[in-house]
């Protein structure tokens, strides 16, 4: 089929079947990820490749890549920045275009003045192992003119996934009967050879690479300087260690698609303050709600009214998101977990990119910025 005539709408039945699997259902490293998507979706592998390639070329899919569980690879945090309003957009551009270690960059607002509402710009940040989050933030604050910043590392992870299409049909109050799986936050030590494989493994796929179809990983093995079998062995070992996440297609869910449709319109960061010592119970309860794409135990401190459970949900309707949050609030109350404070920070302008975690990349970036990398050590 001519590439221009391949359906790219997310509502096309074949595309919907593919995306229902490819967004977040292919766990770990797979030698044949396209074959796995084909098997689970019931769509032939050559059609899976054709459709994903076409959606990627059209910008419907933002990126295709093997994800990593970066909580196992580099110290990270959610960072809130207090910046003068006239400087926010310039700072946003700096974080997105100049700092490869800042991932999600979002301008947020609240429905009312509240603790932390003056922190308008929010980013996720990873710095490769051995380097300091605090020092990196101090440098970013100096470059952007930030008056203040709050670094909030994750202590536990209760939800981490995408699946935007599947979530659109969730009824408020939908929750799993099983407790969510809790992910620990710990940094694994990797050898130089493992980093070489990981760097090649995680790079996103171009549409032309997908159209090649056969031996998807062979060029990556060549890039890492190892045989294909050695690449498979190393990737599978990294997967068993909990370092490799999913093979995923990421939809463009923030901006309008080429056909004028949108995957989501609203991005809500929910905050809850629960009694110290009950963070695990509360986080597990929040994580049982599949509307949550992310949920963490993070301590916001006094600037955010002692918030300690945070999570993100996306949707096309603001009231729908608020109904989901109200259901979570009720379920926390039913579980006997007191919430002393809660709020919603709504996302506005946003960009998303994977945070760089490779140590050699930090050295290169420091050289570009005229920084002695040794001065940035933890």
C-alpha positions as CSV (number, residue, x, y, z in Angstrom):
1,X,0.0,0.0,0.0
2,X,1.2,3.5,-0.8
3,X,2.4,5.1,2.4
4,X,0.2,8.2,1.8
5,X,-2.9,6.0,1.7
6,X,-2.2,4.1,5.0
7,X,-4.8,5.1,7.6
8,X,-3.3,7.1,10.4
9,X,-6.3,7.9,12.6
10,X,-6.3,6.6,16.1
11,X,-9.9,5.7,15.7
12,X,-9.2,3.4,12.7
13,X,-10.2,-0.1,14.0
14,X,-6.9,-1.7,13.0
15,X,-4.8,1.2,14.4
16,X,-6.9,1.1,17.6
17,X,-6.2,-2.7,18.0
18,X,-2.5,-2.1,17.5
19,X,-2.2,0.8,19.9
20,X,-4.2,-1.0,22.6
21,X,-1.2,-3.3,22.8
22,X,1.7,-1.2,21.6
23,X,1.2,1.7,24.0
24,X,2.1,-0.2,27.2
25,X,1.5,-3.9,27.0
26,X,4.9,-5.2,25.7
27,X,6.8,-5.6,29.0
28,X,10.6,-6.0,29.2
29,X,12.9,-6.6,26.3
30,X,11.6,-8.7,23.5
31,X,13.7,-10.1,20.6
32,X,10.7,-9.6,18.3
33,X,8.6,-6.7,19.7
34,X,6.6,-6.3,16.5
35,X,5.8,-10.0,16.5
36,X,4.6,-9.7,20.1
37,X,2.3,-6.7,19.1
38,X,1.0,-8.7,16.2
39,X,0.3,-11.8,18.2
40,X,-1.5,-9.9,21.0
41,X,-3.5,-7.6,18.7
42,X,-4.4,-10.1,16.0
43,X,-3.0,-7.9,13.3
44,X,-0.4,-9.4,10.9
45,X,3.2,-8.2,11.7
46,X,3.7,-6.5,8.3
47,X,0.5,-4.5,8.9
48,X,1.7,-3.6,12.4
49,X,4.9,-2.3,10.9
50,X,3.2,-0.4,8.2
51,X,0.6,1.3,10.5
52,X,3.1,2.2,13.2
53,X,5.5,3.6,10.6
54,X,2.8,5.6,9.0
55,X,1.5,7.0,12.3
56,X,5.1,7.9,13.3
57,X,5.7,9.7,10.0
58,X,2.5,11.6,10.4
59,X,3.3,12.7,14.0
60,X,0.3,10.7,15.4
61,X,2.9,8.6,17.3
62,X,5.5,10.8,18.9
63,X,8.1,8.2,19.3
64,X,8.8,4.4,19.3
65,X,11.4,3.1,21.6
66,X,12.5,0.6,24.2
67,X,11.8,2.3,27.5
68,X,14.0,2.0,30.5
69,X,13.1,2.0,34.2
70,X,15.2,5.1,34.8
71,X,14.6,5.0,38.5
72,X,17.1,2.1,38.4
73,X,19.7,4.0,36.4
74,X,19.9,7.5,37.7
75,X,18.9,9.7,40.6
76,X,15.7,11.6,39.6
77,X,13.1,14.0,40.9
78,X,10.1,16.1,40.1
79,X,11.3,19.7,40.2
80,X,9.0,22.7,40.7
81,X,10.4,26.1,39.6
82,X,9.4,29.5,40.9
83,X,10.1,31.9,38.0
84,X,8.9,35.4,37.2
85,X,5.9,35.2,34.8
86,X,7.7,37.1,32.0
87,X,10.6,34.6,32.2
88,X,8.6,31.3,32.2
89,X,8.4,30.7,28.5
90,X,12.1,31.4,28.0
91,X,12.9,29.0,30.9
92,X,10.5,26.4,29.4
93,X,12.5,26.6,26.1
94,X,15.8,26.2,27.9
95,X,14.7,23.1,29.8
96,X,13.3,21.5,26.7
97,X,15.9,22.4,24.1
98,X,19.2,22.8,26.1
99,X,19.0,20.4,29.0
100,X,18.8,16.8,27.9
101,X,18.4,15.6,31.5
102,X,15.0,17.4,31.9
103,X,12.3,15.2,30.6
104,X,8.6,16.4,31.0
105,X,8.4,20.2,30.9
106,X,5.0,21.6,31.9
107,X,3.6,25.0,32.8
108,X,1.0,24.4,35.5
109,X,-1.7,26.4,37.1
110,X,-4.2,25.9,40.0
111,X,-7.9,26.9,40.3
112,X,-7.1,28.9,43.4
113,X,-4.2,30.4,45.3
114,X,-2.7,27.6,47.4
115,X,0.6,26.5,48.8
116,X,3.0,26.1,45.9
117,X,0.8,27.8,43.3
118,X,3.6,30.3,42.6
119,X,5.7,27.4,41.2
120,X,4.4,27.6,37.6
121,X,7.0,25.5,35.8
122,X,7.5,21.8,36.5
123,X,10.0,19.4,35.1
124,X,11.1,15.8,35.6
125,X,14.9,15.5,36.0
126,X,17.4,12.8,35.9
127,X,21.2,13.2,36.4
128,X,23.5,10.2,35.6
129,X,24.8,8.3,38.6
130,X,27.5,10.0,40.5
131,X,26.3,13.5,39.7
132,X,24.3,15.9,42.0
133,X,20.6,16.7,41.4
134,X,21.0,19.7,43.6
135,X,24.0,21.1,41.8
136,X,22.4,20.5,38.5
137,X,19.3,22.4,39.6
138,X,21.4,25.3,41.0
139,X,23.0,25.6,37.5
140,X,19.6,25.5,35.8
141,X,18.3,28.1,38.2
142,X,21.2,30.4,37.4
143,X,20.7,30.0,33.7
144,X,16.9,30.5,33.8
145,X,16.6,33.2,36.5
146,X,14.6,30.9,38.8
147,X,14.0,32.5,42.2
148,X,13.5,29.1,43.9
149,X,13.0,25.5,43.2
150,X,11.8,22.4,45.0
151,X,13.4,19.0,44.3
152,X,11.1,16.1,45.1
153,X,12.7,12.7,44.5
154,X,10.4,9.6,44.3
155,X,10.6,7.3,47.3
156,X,8.2,4.7,45.8
157,X,6.5,4.3,42.5
158,X,2.9,3.1,42.4
159,X,1.9,3.6,38.8
160,X,4.0,4.1,35.7
161,X,2.5,3.7,32.2
162,X,0.7,5.2,29.3
163,X,-2.3,3.6,27.5
164,X,-4.1,6.9,26.8
165,X,-6.6,5.3,24.4
166,X,-7.5,2.6,26.8
167,X,-8.0,5.0,29.6
168,X,-10.4,7.3,27.7
169,X,-13.3,4.9,28.3
170,X,-12.7,4.3,32.0
171,X,-15.6,5.0,34.3
172,X,-14.8,7.2,37.4
173,X,-14.1,4.9,40.3
174,X,-12.7,2.1,38.2
175,X,-10.0,0.3,40.2
176,X,-8.1,-2.9,40.3
177,X,-9.1,-5.5,42.8
178,X,-5.5,-6.4,43.4
179,X,-3.0,-4.1,45.1
180,X,-0.7,-2.3,42.7
181,X,2.9,-3.4,42.3
182,X,5.2,-1.1,44.1
183,X,8.5,-0.2,42.4
184,X,11.5,0.6,44.5
185,X,13.8,3.4,43.7
186,X,17.4,2.3,43.6
187,X,20.3,2.9,41.2
188,X,22.0,-0.2,39.7
189,X,25.6,-0.2,38.8
190,X,26.4,-0.9,35.1
191,X,29.6,-1.8,33.4
192,X,30.9,0.2,30.4
193,X,29.8,-2.7,28.1
194,X,26.3,-2.7,29.6
195,X,26.0,1.1,29.1
196,X,27.1,0.6,25.4
197,X,24.2,-1.8,24.9
198,X,21.8,0.3,26.8
199,X,22.6,3.4,24.9
200,X,21.9,1.7,21.6
201,X,18.9,-0.1,23.0
202,X,17.0,3.0,24.2
203,X,17.4,5.2,21.1
204,X,14.1,5.8,19.5
205,X,13.3,4.3,16.1
206,X,12.9,6.4,13.0
207,X,10.1,5.5,10.6
208,X,12.6,4.2,8.0
209,X,14.0,1.8,10.6
210,X,10.6,0.4,11.2
211,X,9.9,0.0,7.5
212,X,13.0,-2.3,7.2
213,X,10.9,-4.7,9.2
214,X,13.3,-7.6,9.6
215,X,16.0,-7.8,12.3
216,X,14.9,-4.7,14.1
217,X,17.7,-5.0,16.6
218,X,20.6,-5.9,14.3
219,X,21.6,-2.3,13.6
220,X,21.5,-1.6,17.3
221,X,23.9,-4.5,18.0
222,X,26.2,-3.2,15.3
223,X,26.0,0.3,17.0
224,X,27.0,-1.3,20.4
225,X,29.8,-3.2,18.7
226,X,28.6,-6.7,19.7
227,X,27.0,-9.6,17.9
228,X,23.2,-9.8,17.7
229,X,23.2,-12.8,20.1
230,X,25.4,-10.9,22.6
231,X,23.1,-7.9,22.3
232,X,20.1,-10.1,23.1
233,X,21.8,-11.7,26.0
234,X,22.8,-8.3,27.5
235,X,19.4,-6.8,27.0
236,X,17.7,-9.8,28.5
237,X,19.9,-9.7,31.6
238,X,19.2,-5.9,32.0
239,X,15.5,-6.7,31.7
240,X,15.7,-9.3,34.4
241,X,17.4,-6.8,36.7
242,X,14.4,-4.5,36.3
243,X,16.3,-1.9,34.2
244,X,14.4,-2.3,30.9
245,X,10.8,-1.1,30.9
246,X,8.5,-1.6,27.8
247,X,8.7,-1.5,24.1
248,X,6.3,1.3,23.5
249,X,4.6,3.6,21.0
250,X,4.0,7.0,22.5
251,X,1.1,8.9,21.0
252,X,1.2,12.6,20.6
253,X,-1.3,13.3,23.4
254,X,-0.6,17.0,24.0
255,X,-1.0,18.7,20.6
256,X,-3.7,18.4,18.0
257,X,-3.1,15.6,15.4
258,X,-3.0,16.2,11.7
259,X,-6.7,15.3,11.4
260,X,-7.6,17.9,14.0
261,X,-8.4,15.3,16.8
262,X,-6.7,15.1,20.2
263,X,-5.8,12.1,22.3
264,X,-6.1,14.1,25.5
265,X,-6.8,17.7,26.3
266,X,-6.1,17.9,30.1
267,X,-3.1,16.9,32.2
268,X,-3.8,16.9,35.9
269,X,-1.2,16.6,38.6
270,X,-3.1,15.4,41.8
271,X,-1.7,16.2,45.2
272,X,-2.6,14.5,48.5
273,X,-1.2,14.9,52.0
274,X,-1.7,11.8,54.1
275,X,-0.4,11.1,57.6
276,X,3.3,10.3,57.9
277,X,3.7,6.5,58.0
278,X,0.7,5.9,55.8
279,X,2.3,6.8,52.5
280,X,2.6,3.2,51.3
281,X,-1.1,2.4,52.0
282,X,-2.2,5.6,50.3
283,X,0.0,5.2,47.3
284,X,-1.1,1.6,46.7
285,X,-4.7,2.7,46.9
286,X,-4.1,5.5,44.4
287,X,-2.2,3.2,42.1
288,X,-5.1,0.8,42.0
289,X,-6.9,3.3,39.8
290,X,-5.9,2.7,36.2
291,X,-6.7,6.3,35.2
292,X,-3.4,7.2,36.9
293,X,-0.5,7.2,34.4
294,X,1.9,8.0,37.2
295,X,1.7,7.8,41.0
296,X,4.5,8.4,43.4
297,X,5.4,8.9,47.0
298,X,7.2,12.3,46.9
299,X,7.6,14.7,49.8
300,X,6.6,18.2,48.9
301,X,7.5,19.7,52.3
302,X,6.0,22.9,53.7
303,X,6.0,24.8,50.4
304,X,3.4,22.3,49.2
305,X,1.5,21.9,52.5
306,X,3.3,18.6,53.3
307,X,2.0,16.8,50.2
308,X,3.4,13.3,50.0
309,X,1.4,11.4,47.4
310,X,1.4,12.7,43.8
311,X,0.0,11.4,40.5
312,X,-0.8,12.3,37.0
313,X,-4.0,11.6,34.9
314,X,-4.9,12.7,31.4
315,X,-8.2,13.1,29.7
316,X,-10.3,14.9,27.1
317,X,-12.7,16.3,29.7
318,X,-11.9,18.3,32.8
319,X,-15.0,17.2,34.7
320,X,-14.3,13.6,33.9
321,X,-10.8,13.9,35.5
322,X,-12.3,15.6,38.5
323,X,-14.8,12.8,38.9
324,X,-12.0,10.3,38.9
325,X,-10.1,12.3,41.5
326,X,-13.3,12.5,43.6
327,X,-13.6,8.7,43.4
328,X,-10.0,8.3,44.5
329,X,-10.7,10.7,47.4
330,X,-13.7,8.6,48.5
331,X,-11.7,5.3,48.3
332,X,-8.9,6.8,50.4
333,X,-11.6,7.8,53.0
334,X,-13.1,4.3,52.9
335,X,-9.7,2.8,53.5
336,X,-9.4,5.0,56.6
337,X,-6.7,7.2,55.2
338,X,-7.1,10.8,56.3
339,X,-6.3,13.4,53.7
340,X,-5.4,16.7,55.3
341,X,-4.9,18.6,52.1
342,X,-5.4,17.9,48.4
343,X,-5.2,19.9,45.2
344,X,-5.0,19.8,41.4
345,X,-2.3,21.4,39.3
346,X,-3.5,21.6,35.7
347,X,-1.0,21.3,32.8
348,X,-0.8,23.9,30.1
349,X,2.0,24.2,27.7
350,X,4.0,21.0,27.8
351,X,6.7,19.1,26.0
352,X,8.0,15.6,26.7
353,X,11.3,13.9,25.9
354,X,13.2,11.0,27.6
355,X,15.7,12.2,30.2
356,X,19.2,11.3,29.3
357,X,20.8,8.9,31.8
358,X,24.1,7.9,30.2
359,X,27.1,9.1,32.2
360,X,29.2,9.9,29.1
361,X,26.4,12.2,27.9
362,X,26.7,14.3,31.1
363,X,30.4,14.8,30.4
364,X,29.7,15.9,26.8
365,X,26.9,18.3,28.0
366,X,29.2,19.8,30.7
367,X,31.8,20.4,28.0
368,X,29.2,22.2,25.8
369,X,28.2,24.4,28.8
370,X,31.7,25.2,29.8
371,X,31.3,23.3,33.1
372,X,33.9,21.1,34.9
373,X,32.0,17.9,35.3
374,X,33.9,17.1,38.4
375,X,32.4,20.2,40.0
376,X,28.9,18.6,39.5
377,X,29.7,15.4,41.4
378,X,27.4,14.3,44.2
